[in-house]
């Protein structure tokens, strides 16, 4: 850069001015401690205008600045509580708040703070409520488990788990086993109840040593109730405390005369069934059918007539109990007490007096 100098300027002045021109030339980078531009506004940002001249930028208080395609420096605006700059591809970002998702995430916006929360507490000490929950175990873990633990480790624990074709409910976190059905446990290998089955539906209730159980099952249209187990199954007790009666076929309607069938298979015989019913043979009649002989080891007492084409008696080695007032007994003697062997005897009590006699004298009878 050359500077025009007065003709009467001294040589030293000319050298100084030329040196200054060299320092301020367009290809140089001079450094100044400070300088003042009187056309600018104090305490404002400086930018160039369309003509590349410096100018002061007026900013909005509390606003955010962005680089914009409409202006080198633009104000995004003043953010309200919780607002954030949200990006928009190919355009300036915008101020917006997080809205959350109903029943999932709750957003609370305050001055200088954004709080995210769930609709209910879900920390380890909380008691959240859910209408339904579905749990899946990672691949290769061998089943799905939901463990509900008490305040102390492994105390009051309930395990709900799905194994190979089975579902388990257990007091112990690790104690479950078996396949097929639904299990209720009281601890390791201590089954209380079991549902399911592979060939039939079953429901079992176990006893104290877990070796025997009452079993309800259904197969091929037949329902079954029995005592079973790997130990020593005992009797099946119906209404054991005798607090009420037992009714069967109580809902019968006209024409329904179902039978109670009792089966037995004596050695050397065939399987037979005693069939007991009401009204199967005639109106107002109880029937005992399907068996040729009926044996009563005790006394047979009745206040109504007995209709039969044959009455069989088995000999006794002692007299029966004395009949009470207004009753009588018939028996066959073996000769030990009253009567001789084969005699049929009868006794009755009337007016407080019991008398007996030989109804049939075997020795005086005709030979068969």
Kinemage of the C-alpha trace (Angstrom):
@kinemage 1
@onewidth
@group {chain A} dominant
@subgroup {mainchain}
@vectorlist {calphas} color= white
{ca unk a 1} P 0.000 0.000 0.000
{ca unk a 2} L 1.423 3.375 -1.001
{ca unk a 3} L 0.643 6.649 0.756
{ca unk a 4} L 0.833 10.048 -0.963
{ca unk a 5} L 3.135 12.409 0.957
{ca unk a 6} L 3.525 16.206 0.900
{ca unk a 7} L 6.521 17.475 -1.091
{ca unk a 8} L 7.912 19.420 1.836
{ca unk a 9} L 7.655 16.338 4.210
{ca unk a 10} L 10.909 15.310 5.769
{ca unk a 11} L 12.578 12.090 4.893
{ca unk a 12} L 12.032 10.630 8.403
{ca unk a 13} L 8.284 11.309 8.243
{ca unk a 14} L 8.109 9.650 4.881
{ca unk a 15} L 9.861 6.520 6.187
{ca unk a 16} L 7.513 6.295 9.188
{ca unk a 17} L 4.407 6.679 7.076
{ca unk a 18} L 5.604 4.073 4.604
{ca unk a 19} L 6.329 1.638 7.444
{ca unk a 20} L 2.794 2.206 8.803
{ca unk a 21} L 1.380 1.586 5.353
{ca unk a 22} L 3.244 -1.688 5.125
{ca unk a 23} L 1.865 -2.823 8.544
{ca unk a 24} L -1.745 -1.950 7.610
{ca unk a 25} L -1.578 -3.386 4.102
{ca unk a 26} L -4.424 -5.667 2.997
{ca unk a 27} L -2.352 -8.801 3.236
{ca unk a 28} L -1.220 -8.095 6.797
{ca unk a 29} L -2.735 -8.996 10.201
{ca unk a 30} L -2.121 -6.146 12.566
{ca unk a 31} L -2.869 -6.454 16.300
{ca unk a 32} L -4.359 -3.693 18.474
{ca unk a 33} L -4.811 -3.601 22.224
{ca unk a 34} L -8.177 -1.923 21.596
{ca unk a 35} L -10.014 0.397 19.273
{ca unk a 36} L -13.396 2.155 19.279
{ca unk a 37} L -15.934 2.274 16.459
{ca unk a 38} L -18.211 5.216 17.121
{ca unk a 39} L -21.048 4.014 14.839
{ca unk a 40} L -21.675 0.851 16.962
{ca unk a 41} L -23.817 0.447 20.130
{ca unk a 42} L -22.131 -0.394 23.395
{ca unk a 43} L -22.579 -3.921 24.911
{ca unk a 44} L -24.095 -5.369 21.739
{ca unk a 45} L -23.018 -8.202 19.523
{ca unk a 46} L -21.438 -7.134 16.214
{ca unk a 47} L -22.166 -8.606 12.781
{ca unk a 48} L -21.813 -7.501 9.149
{ca unk a 49} L -24.715 -6.236 7.109
{ca unk a 50} L -25.448 -6.982 3.467
{ca unk a 51} L -22.691 -4.579 2.469
{ca unk a 52} L -20.202 -6.238 4.804
{ca unk a 53} L -20.228 -3.255 7.109
{ca unk a 54} L -20.147 -3.788 10.868
{ca unk a 55} L -23.366 -3.208 12.768
{ca unk a 56} L -24.729 -3.825 16.266
{ca unk a 57} L -27.247 -6.710 16.833
{ca unk a 58} L -30.231 -6.121 19.127
{ca unk a 59} L -31.089 -9.311 21.113
{ca unk a 60} L -34.278 -10.267 22.956
{ca unk a 61} L -33.754 -10.774 26.686
{ca unk a 62} L -33.630 -14.458 27.771
{ca unk a 63} L -33.837 -15.681 24.166
{ca unk a 64} L -31.803 -18.453 22.499
{ca unk a 65} L -29.614 -17.636 19.471
{ca unk a 66} L -29.307 -19.855 16.420
{ca unk a 67} L -27.638 -19.694 13.028
{ca unk a 68} L -30.460 -19.347 10.528
{ca unk a 69} L -30.745 -19.444 6.755
{ca unk a 70} L -32.556 -16.085 6.988
{ca unk a 71} L -30.012 -14.378 9.219
{ca unk a 72} L -26.492 -15.055 10.444
{ca unk a 73} L -27.741 -14.793 14.016
{ca unk a 74} L -31.421 -15.242 14.785
{ca unk a 75} L -33.415 -15.387 17.994
{ca unk a 76} L -35.245 -18.646 18.611
{ca unk a 77} L -37.464 -16.939 21.155
{ca unk a 78} L -37.923 -16.873 24.910
{ca unk a 79} L -38.462 -20.404 26.303
{ca unk a 80} L -41.249 -20.945 28.811
{ca unk a 81} L -41.034 -23.464 31.677
{ca unk a 82} L -39.790 -26.826 30.388
{ca unk a 83} L -39.314 -25.778 26.745
{ca unk a 84} L -36.359 -27.201 24.817
{ca unk a 85} L -35.008 -26.581 21.274
{ca unk a 86} L -36.378 -29.465 19.199
{ca unk a 87} L -34.652 -30.190 15.912
{ca unk a 88} L -36.439 -30.100 12.553
{ca unk a 89} L -34.583 -31.544 9.544
{ca unk a 90} L -33.772 -28.837 6.982
{ca unk a 91} L -35.299 -26.044 9.097
{ca unk a 92} L -34.632 -23.998 12.200
{ca unk a 93} L -35.254 -25.813 15.511
{ca unk a 94} L -38.382 -24.885 17.446
{ca unk a 95} L -39.103 -24.452 21.136
{ca unk a 96} L -41.409 -27.164 22.505
{ca unk a 97} L -42.077 -29.140 25.683
{ca unk a 98} L -41.978 -32.896 26.299
{ca unk a 99} L -45.565 -34.156 26.430
{ca unk a 100} L -45.108 -37.676 27.811
{ca unk a 101} L -47.453 -40.602 27.106
{ca unk a 102} L -50.751 -41.210 28.881
{ca unk a 103} L -50.532 -44.026 31.510
{ca unk a 104} L -46.795 -44.409 30.779
{ca unk a 105} L -44.649 -41.285 31.321
{ca unk a 106} L -45.763 -38.139 33.185
{ca unk a 107} L -43.888 -34.877 32.384
{ca unk a 108} L -43.871 -32.009 34.919
{ca unk a 109} L -42.417 -28.676 33.659
{ca unk a 110} L -41.305 -26.018 36.141
{ca unk a 111} L -38.941 -23.026 36.035
{ca unk a 112} L -35.532 -24.417 35.089
{ca unk a 113} L -36.601 -28.018 35.642
{ca unk a 114} L -38.205 -30.963 33.801
{ca unk a 115} L -39.326 -33.972 35.872
{ca unk a 116} L -40.170 -37.346 34.293
{ca unk a 117} L -42.169 -39.871 36.327
{ca unk a 118} L -44.381 -42.969 35.974
{ca unk a 119} L -48.112 -43.006 36.868
{ca unk a 120} L -47.249 -44.936 40.049
{ca unk a 121} L -44.126 -45.762 42.048
{ca unk a 122} L -42.266 -48.844 40.832
{ca unk a 123} L -39.191 -48.856 43.062
{ca unk a 124} L -38.300 -51.892 45.202
{ca unk a 125} L -40.224 -50.586 48.206
{ca unk a 126} L -43.357 -49.564 46.269
{ca unk a 127} L -46.656 -51.428 45.868
{ca unk a 128} L -47.745 -50.774 42.283
{ca unk a 129} L -51.048 -52.104 40.931
{ca unk a 130} L -51.392 -53.572 37.453
{ca unk a 131} L -54.465 -55.050 35.803
{ca unk a 132} L -52.386 -57.565 33.839
{ca unk a 133} L -48.696 -58.342 33.507
{ca unk a 134} L -46.951 -60.662 31.041
{ca unk a 135} L -43.409 -61.865 31.745
{ca unk a 136} L -41.033 -63.563 29.357
{ca unk a 137} L -37.756 -65.211 30.298
{ca unk a 138} L -34.655 -64.757 28.128
{ca unk a 139} L -33.965 -67.567 25.691
{ca unk a 140} L -32.184 -70.519 27.261
{ca unk a 141} L -33.165 -69.762 30.885
{ca unk a 142} L -35.469 -72.792 31.099
{ca unk a 143} L -38.758 -71.112 31.959
{ca unk a 144} L -40.597 -67.967 33.007
{ca unk a 145} L -40.625 -66.918 36.689
{ca unk a 146} L -42.322 -64.296 38.787
{ca unk a 147} L -40.948 -64.210 42.344
{ca unk a 148} L -42.784 -62.328 45.099
{ca unk a 149} L -40.475 -61.955 48.110
{ca unk a 150} L -41.157 -60.759 51.651
{ca unk a 151} L -39.322 -57.949 53.485
{ca unk a 152} L -36.549 -60.376 54.442
{ca unk a 153} L -34.662 -62.303 51.809
{ca unk a 154} L -36.434 -65.566 50.843
{ca unk a 155} L -39.105 -65.059 53.506
{ca unk a 156} L -42.809 -65.291 52.628
{ca unk a 157} L -41.719 -65.999 49.075
{ca unk a 158} L -44.112 -67.078 46.341
{ca unk a 159} L -42.809 -68.374 43.045
{ca unk a 160} L -44.997 -68.450 39.963
{ca unk a 161} L -43.134 -70.191 37.184
{ca unk a 162} L -43.730 -71.868 33.868
{ca unk a 163} L -41.738 -74.979 33.119
{ca unk a 164} L -41.967 -77.590 30.384
{ca unk a 165} L -45.704 -77.837 29.855
{ca unk a 166} L -46.435 -76.936 33.480
{ca unk a 167} L -47.173 -73.939 35.697
{ca unk a 168} L -45.990 -73.852 39.322
{ca unk a 169} L -47.084 -71.877 42.372
{ca unk a 170} L -44.557 -72.427 45.143
{ca unk a 171} L -43.550 -70.971 48.509
{ca unk a 172} L -39.889 -71.689 47.685
{ca unk a 173} L -38.126 -69.799 44.886
{ca unk a 174} L -36.367 -72.907 43.557
{ca unk a 175} L -38.600 -75.785 44.599
{ca unk a 176} L -40.649 -76.902 41.640
{ca unk a 177} L -40.563 -79.808 39.277
{ca unk a 178} L -42.606 -82.131 37.150
{ca unk a 179} L -44.213 -81.645 33.787
{ca unk a 180} L -47.752 -80.990 32.652
{ca unk a 181} L -50.458 -79.245 34.638
{ca unk a 182} L -50.523 -76.559 37.324
{ca unk a 183} L -48.775 -77.175 40.664
{ca unk a 184} L -49.217 -75.548 44.079
{ca unk a 185} L -46.276 -76.141 46.430
{ca unk a 186} L -45.555 -75.445 50.099
{ca unk a 187} L -41.824 -75.717 49.544
{ca unk a 188} L -39.338 -77.906 47.712
{ca unk a 189} L -40.991 -81.182 46.632
{ca unk a 190} L -44.001 -80.524 48.892
{ca unk a 191} L -46.934 -80.460 46.540
{ca unk a 192} L -50.251 -79.275 47.948
{ca unk a 193} L -52.388 -79.315 44.821
{ca unk a 194} L -51.976 -80.242 41.184
{ca unk a 195} L -54.105 -79.645 38.119
{ca unk a 196} L -53.785 -81.127 34.668
{ca unk a 197} L -52.849 -84.434 33.156
{ca unk a 198} L -51.738 -85.799 29.813
{ca unk a 199} L -54.509 -88.344 29.103
{ca unk a 200} L -57.152 -87.033 31.513
{ca unk a 201} L -57.914 -83.980 33.605
{ca unk a 202} L -56.916 -84.373 37.260
{ca unk a 203} L -57.018 -82.369 40.461
{ca unk a 204} L -55.088 -83.595 43.508
{ca unk a 205} L -54.976 -82.448 47.147
{ca unk a 206} L -52.004 -83.897 49.064
{ca unk a 207} L -51.821 -84.933 52.728
{ca unk a 208} L -49.182 -84.124 55.377
{ca unk a 209} L -46.388 -86.394 54.085
{ca unk a 210} L -47.168 -85.580 50.422
{ca unk a 211} L -47.325 -89.311 49.626
{ca unk a 212} L -51.100 -89.709 49.398
{ca unk a 213} L -53.787 -87.527 47.900
{ca unk a 214} L -57.459 -87.185 47.077
{ca unk a 215} L -57.789 -87.230 43.321
{ca unk a 216} L -60.567 -85.859 41.152
{ca unk a 217} L -60.267 -86.853 37.514
{ca unk a 218} L -62.278 -87.059 34.348
{ca unk a 219} L -61.645 -89.277 31.323
{ca unk a 220} L -63.803 -90.559 28.463
{ca unk a 221} L -66.854 -88.911 30.043
{ca unk a 222} L -66.409 -90.623 33.448
{ca unk a 223} L -65.735 -88.641 36.611
{ca unk a 224} L -63.622 -90.203 39.373
{ca unk a 225} L -63.045 -89.403 43.070
{ca unk a 226} L -60.525 -91.581 44.906
{ca unk a 227} L -57.725 -91.742 47.459
{ca unk a 228} L -54.407 -92.610 45.800
{ca unk a 229} L -50.683 -92.172 46.281
{ca unk a 230} L -47.272 -93.766 46.520
{ca unk a 231} L -47.612 -94.423 50.269
{ca unk a 232} L -50.544 -96.213 51.922
{ca unk a 233} L -53.847 -94.692 50.793
{ca unk a 234} L -56.582 -94.933 53.421
{ca unk a 235} L -60.373 -94.681 53.324
{ca unk a 236} L -62.291 -92.008 51.459
{ca unk a 237} L -64.396 -90.235 54.084
{ca unk a 238} L -67.539 -88.455 52.931
{ca unk a 239} L -68.917 -85.746 55.222
{ca unk a 240} L -66.527 -86.950 57.912
{ca unk a 241} L -67.662 -84.423 60.558
{ca unk a 242} L -71.303 -85.412 60.093
{ca unk a 243} L -72.542 -81.819 60.093
{ca unk a 244} L -75.122 -82.477 57.387
{ca unk a 245} L -76.759 -85.158 55.288
{ca unk a 246} L -75.537 -86.442 51.943
{ca unk a 247} L -77.991 -86.219 49.070
{ca unk a 248} L -77.718 -87.975 45.743
{ca unk a 249} L -79.781 -87.307 42.643
{ca unk a 250} L -81.597 -84.545 44.531
{ca unk a 251} L -82.347 -82.659 41.346
{ca unk a 252} L -84.169 -85.577 39.707
{ca unk a 253} L -87.220 -84.691 37.637
{ca unk a 254} L -90.035 -86.920 36.377
{ca unk a 255} L -88.746 -89.991 34.600
{ca unk a 256} L -85.258 -89.781 36.105
{ca unk a 257} L -84.575 -92.834 38.304
{ca unk a 258} L -80.791 -93.066 38.467
{ca unk a 259} L -79.075 -95.930 40.289
{ca unk a 260} L -76.330 -96.044 42.887
{ca unk a 261} L -74.077 -98.867 41.679
{ca unk a 262} L -71.706 -100.582 44.139
{ca unk a 263} L -69.199 -102.960 42.520
{ca unk a 264} L -67.270 -105.884 43.945
{ca unk a 265} L -65.194 -108.766 42.604
{ca unk a 266} L -64.988 -111.736 44.977
{ca unk a 267} L -62.176 -114.226 44.295
{ca unk a 268} L -63.471 -116.989 42.088
{ca unk a 269} L -66.600 -115.048 41.185
{ca unk a 270} L -67.196 -112.342 38.610
{ca unk a 271} L -67.475 -108.580 39.004
{ca unk a 272} L -70.975 -107.778 40.215
{ca unk a 273} L -72.810 -104.624 41.177
{ca unk a 274} L -75.501 -103.873 43.724
{ca unk a 275} L -77.826 -101.309 42.192
{ca unk a 276} L -79.904 -99.188 44.549
{ca unk a 277} L -82.562 -96.874 43.227
{ca unk a 278} L -85.864 -95.149 43.934
{ca unk a 279} L -88.895 -95.867 41.794
{ca unk a 280} L -87.056 -98.029 39.260
{ca unk a 281} L -89.379 -101.024 39.783
{ca unk a 282} L -92.605 -99.380 40.970
{ca unk a 283} L -93.882 -96.099 42.360
{ca unk a 284} L -92.974 -95.288 45.982
{ca unk a 285} L -90.521 -98.204 46.045
{ca unk a 286} L -86.843 -98.552 46.851
{ca unk a 287} L -85.139 -101.233 44.778
{ca unk a 288} L -82.079 -103.345 45.510
{ca unk a 289} L -81.383 -105.146 42.242
{ca unk a 290} L -78.819 -106.981 40.105
{ca unk a 291} L -77.748 -109.354 42.946
{ca unk a 292} L -79.275 -112.780 43.609
{ca unk a 293} L -78.658 -112.892 47.361
{ca unk a 294} L -78.704 -110.188 50.061
{ca unk a 295} L -77.058 -110.865 53.431
{ca unk a 296} L -77.666 -108.849 56.580
{ca unk a 297} L -75.324 -109.753 59.465
{ca unk a 298} L -77.312 -107.739 62.008
{ca unk a 299} L -80.984 -107.614 62.830
{ca unk a 300} L -83.345 -106.485 60.076
{ca unk a 301} L -85.920 -104.162 61.568
{ca unk a 302} L -88.886 -102.705 59.692
{ca unk a 303} L -92.106 -100.867 60.485
{ca unk a 304} L -93.665 -101.725 57.106
{ca unk a 305} L -94.382 -104.940 55.234
{ca unk a 306} L -91.598 -106.910 53.559
{ca unk a 307} L -92.474 -108.295 50.140
{ca unk a 308} L -90.269 -111.156 48.990
{ca unk a 309} L -90.680 -114.582 47.451
{ca unk a 310} L -87.896 -115.947 49.648
{ca unk a 311} L -86.382 -115.056 53.044
{ca unk a 312} L -82.997 -116.529 53.982
{ca unk a 313} L -81.708 -116.730 57.583
{ca unk a 314} L -78.199 -117.637 58.706
{ca unk a 315} L -77.852 -119.659 61.897
{ca unk a 316} L -76.601 -117.930 65.035
{ca unk a 317} L -74.424 -119.276 67.840
{ca unk a 318} L -76.203 -117.081 70.398
{ca unk a 319} L -79.606 -115.608 70.971
{ca unk a 320} L -80.140 -112.116 69.523
{ca unk a 321} L -80.611 -109.128 71.824
{ca unk a 322} L -83.897 -109.113 73.669
{ca unk a 323} L -86.544 -107.327 71.636
{ca unk a 324} L -87.853 -104.043 73.007
{ca unk a 325} L -91.459 -103.330 73.900
{ca unk a 326} L -93.737 -103.881 70.898
{ca unk a 327} L -91.097 -105.560 68.693
{ca unk a 328} L -90.177 -109.139 67.747
{ca unk a 329} L -87.183 -111.020 66.338
{ca unk a 330} L -86.820 -114.184 64.255
{ca unk a 331} L -83.588 -116.162 64.042
{ca unk a 332} L -82.120 -119.550 63.218
{ca unk a 333} L -80.310 -121.352 66.044
{ca unk a 334} L -77.232 -123.575 65.764
{ca unk a 335} L -78.225 -125.270 69.027
{ca unk a 336} L -75.841 -123.314 71.281
{ca unk a 337} L -78.550 -121.204 72.978
{ca unk a 338} L -82.314 -121.457 72.694
{ca unk a 339} L -83.541 -124.118 70.251
{ca unk a 340} L -81.778 -127.032 68.621
{ca unk a 341} L -79.529 -126.906 65.587
{ca unk a 342} L -81.589 -125.785 62.601
{ca unk a 343} L -84.611 -124.575 64.569
{ca unk a 344} L -86.171 -121.235 63.553
{ca unk a 345} L -87.082 -119.262 66.659
{ca unk a 346} L -89.201 -116.233 67.362
{ca unk a 347} L -89.445 -113.890 70.340
{ca unk a 348} L -91.482 -110.777 71.156
{ca unk a 349} L -92.059 -108.382 74.024
{ca unk a 350} L -95.468 -107.097 75.101
{ca unk a 351} L -96.482 -105.540 78.386
{ca unk a 352} L -92.881 -105.613 79.520
{ca unk a 353} L -92.709 -109.414 79.198
{ca unk a 354} L -90.588 -111.205 76.550
{ca unk a 355} L -91.512 -114.698 75.425
{ca unk a 356} L -89.958 -116.997 72.814
{ca unk a 357} L -90.794 -120.296 71.129
{ca unk a 358} L -89.728 -122.608 68.325
{ca unk a 359} L -91.354 -121.376 65.124
{ca unk a 360} L -90.001 -124.334 63.135
{ca unk a 361} L -88.707 -127.556 64.707
{ca unk a 362} L -85.986 -128.769 62.381
{ca unk a 363} L -85.950 -132.312 63.778
{ca unk a 364} L -89.701 -132.646 63.155
{ca unk a 365} L -89.595 -131.272 59.619
{ca unk a 366} L -89.742 -133.183 56.351
{ca unk a 367} L -86.525 -134.118 54.619
{ca unk a 368} L -85.784 -131.890 51.545
